[in-house]
Amino acid sequence: MANAASGMAVNDECKLKFRELKAKRTYRFIVFKIEQQEVVVDKVGGSAESYSDFSASLPADECRYAVYDFDFTTEENVQKSKIFFVAWSPDISKVRMKMVYASSKDRFKRELDGIAFELQATDPSEMSMDIVKERVF
């Protein structure tokens, strides 16, 4: 259903894939893009893929939304995972694209229940593993 403010619809596949990532841990990450006024799945990363595979899947010149299921071990030696959201908006992407993604982000994020935190990044250094770990712990 389209949002009146942003005019953006969310494809059902986005919610389905996210639920599979969250409940079944089928995927490590999902990359979403906006296509013809609708958020759609762009890429999915299998459970064996790494954070560098995830980073490499984001285009250098186009905006994307993404979620990543981050596994970690607490100080008490307990295995845990947190799903985080990335709003990817490279400096060299088109201004209109950046505006569309920025105005639709909160609406889209509300569709994905279970996100621990959000990173906004304009280049890979803003979503480095160090920053992720800082946010998780």
N, C-alpha and C positions, 0 to 999 in steps of 0.2 A: 504494500500500500504506500503510495507516495505521501511524503510529508509536505504540507502546504508551504512551510517556510523555505525548504530547500528544493522541493519538487523531486526528491530522490526516492526511488523505491528500492527495496532490498529483496533480491532474488531469494527464494526459499532454499536454494542449494547452499547459500551462505550460512544460514542457521543450521541446516542439516549437517554440513561438514564441521561446523564449530561444535555441535553437540557430540559428534563422533570423536573429535579431538579431545574434548573434555571428559566424556564418559568412557569411551573405549580406548583412548590413547592410540588411535589408528594413525594419527599424523603427528609430526613434530611442529609443523607450522602451516599456516594458510595465508596466502597473499590475495587480497581483494582489489578489484579496480572498478572504476565507474565507467560504464559503457551505456550510451543512449539513455541517460537519466535513471540508471539502475546500478546498484552495487552488485557485482557478480564475482564468482571465484575466478582468480587468475591462475594461481598455481597452488599445489599442495605438496608438502614435503613429507616423505615417509618417516616413520618413527626412528629410523637409523640415521637420518640426516643430521648434520651438525649445525652449530650456530653460524659458521662461516658459509655453509651452503645456503642458509636462510638469508644472510646478508647479501650474498651474491645473486640471489633471486630478485632483489629489488632493483628496478631499472635506474640507471644513472640520471635520466632526464625526464622521468615521469613520476607523478605522485602515486602512492598506493596506501592502502590500509593493510595491516598484517597482524596476526596473532602468533605467538610463539609459546610453546609449552616447555618451560625451563625446569629441568630436574636439578636438585641440589641436596646436599646433606647438611643437616643442622649441626650445631656444636654438640648436641646430645647424640649425634650419630644416627639421626632419623632421616630416612629418605622422604623427600617431599617434592612437590612440583607446584609451580605457580604459572598461570597463563598471563602473559602481558600483551598489551596492545601497542602497536607502533603506528604512528601517523607519519608516513614518509613523504617528505615534500622537498625534493632537491632544489637548491637555489636556481639551477639552470632550467627548471621546468617552467612552462608557460604560466603567466600570471593568472589567466582565467582558470586554468586547471587547479592552481593552488587555492584560488578562491572557492571553487566548487567543492574541493576536498575539505577545506577548512569549515565551510558552512554546513556540510553534511555529516561531519565526524561524530558529533555528540549523538545525533539521532541514530546513526549506524551502531555506535558503541552500545547504546541502550538495548539493542537487539541481541547482544552477546552477553549473556548472564554468566558471571564467574571470572571476570577480568580482575587481576590483582592490582595492576598499576599500568600507567601509560607512559610511553616515551614519544617525544616529538623529535624528529631528526631531519636535518637538511643535508647531512653527509654521514658516511659510515662511522666517523669518530664519535658522533653524538649518540650512537647506540652500541658502543663497544662493550665487550664482555665485562670490563671493569665497572662500567656504569650500571649494567644489568645487575651484577652482584651487589653493588652498593644499594640498589633499590630493593633487592630481595632480602638482604640481611638487616 
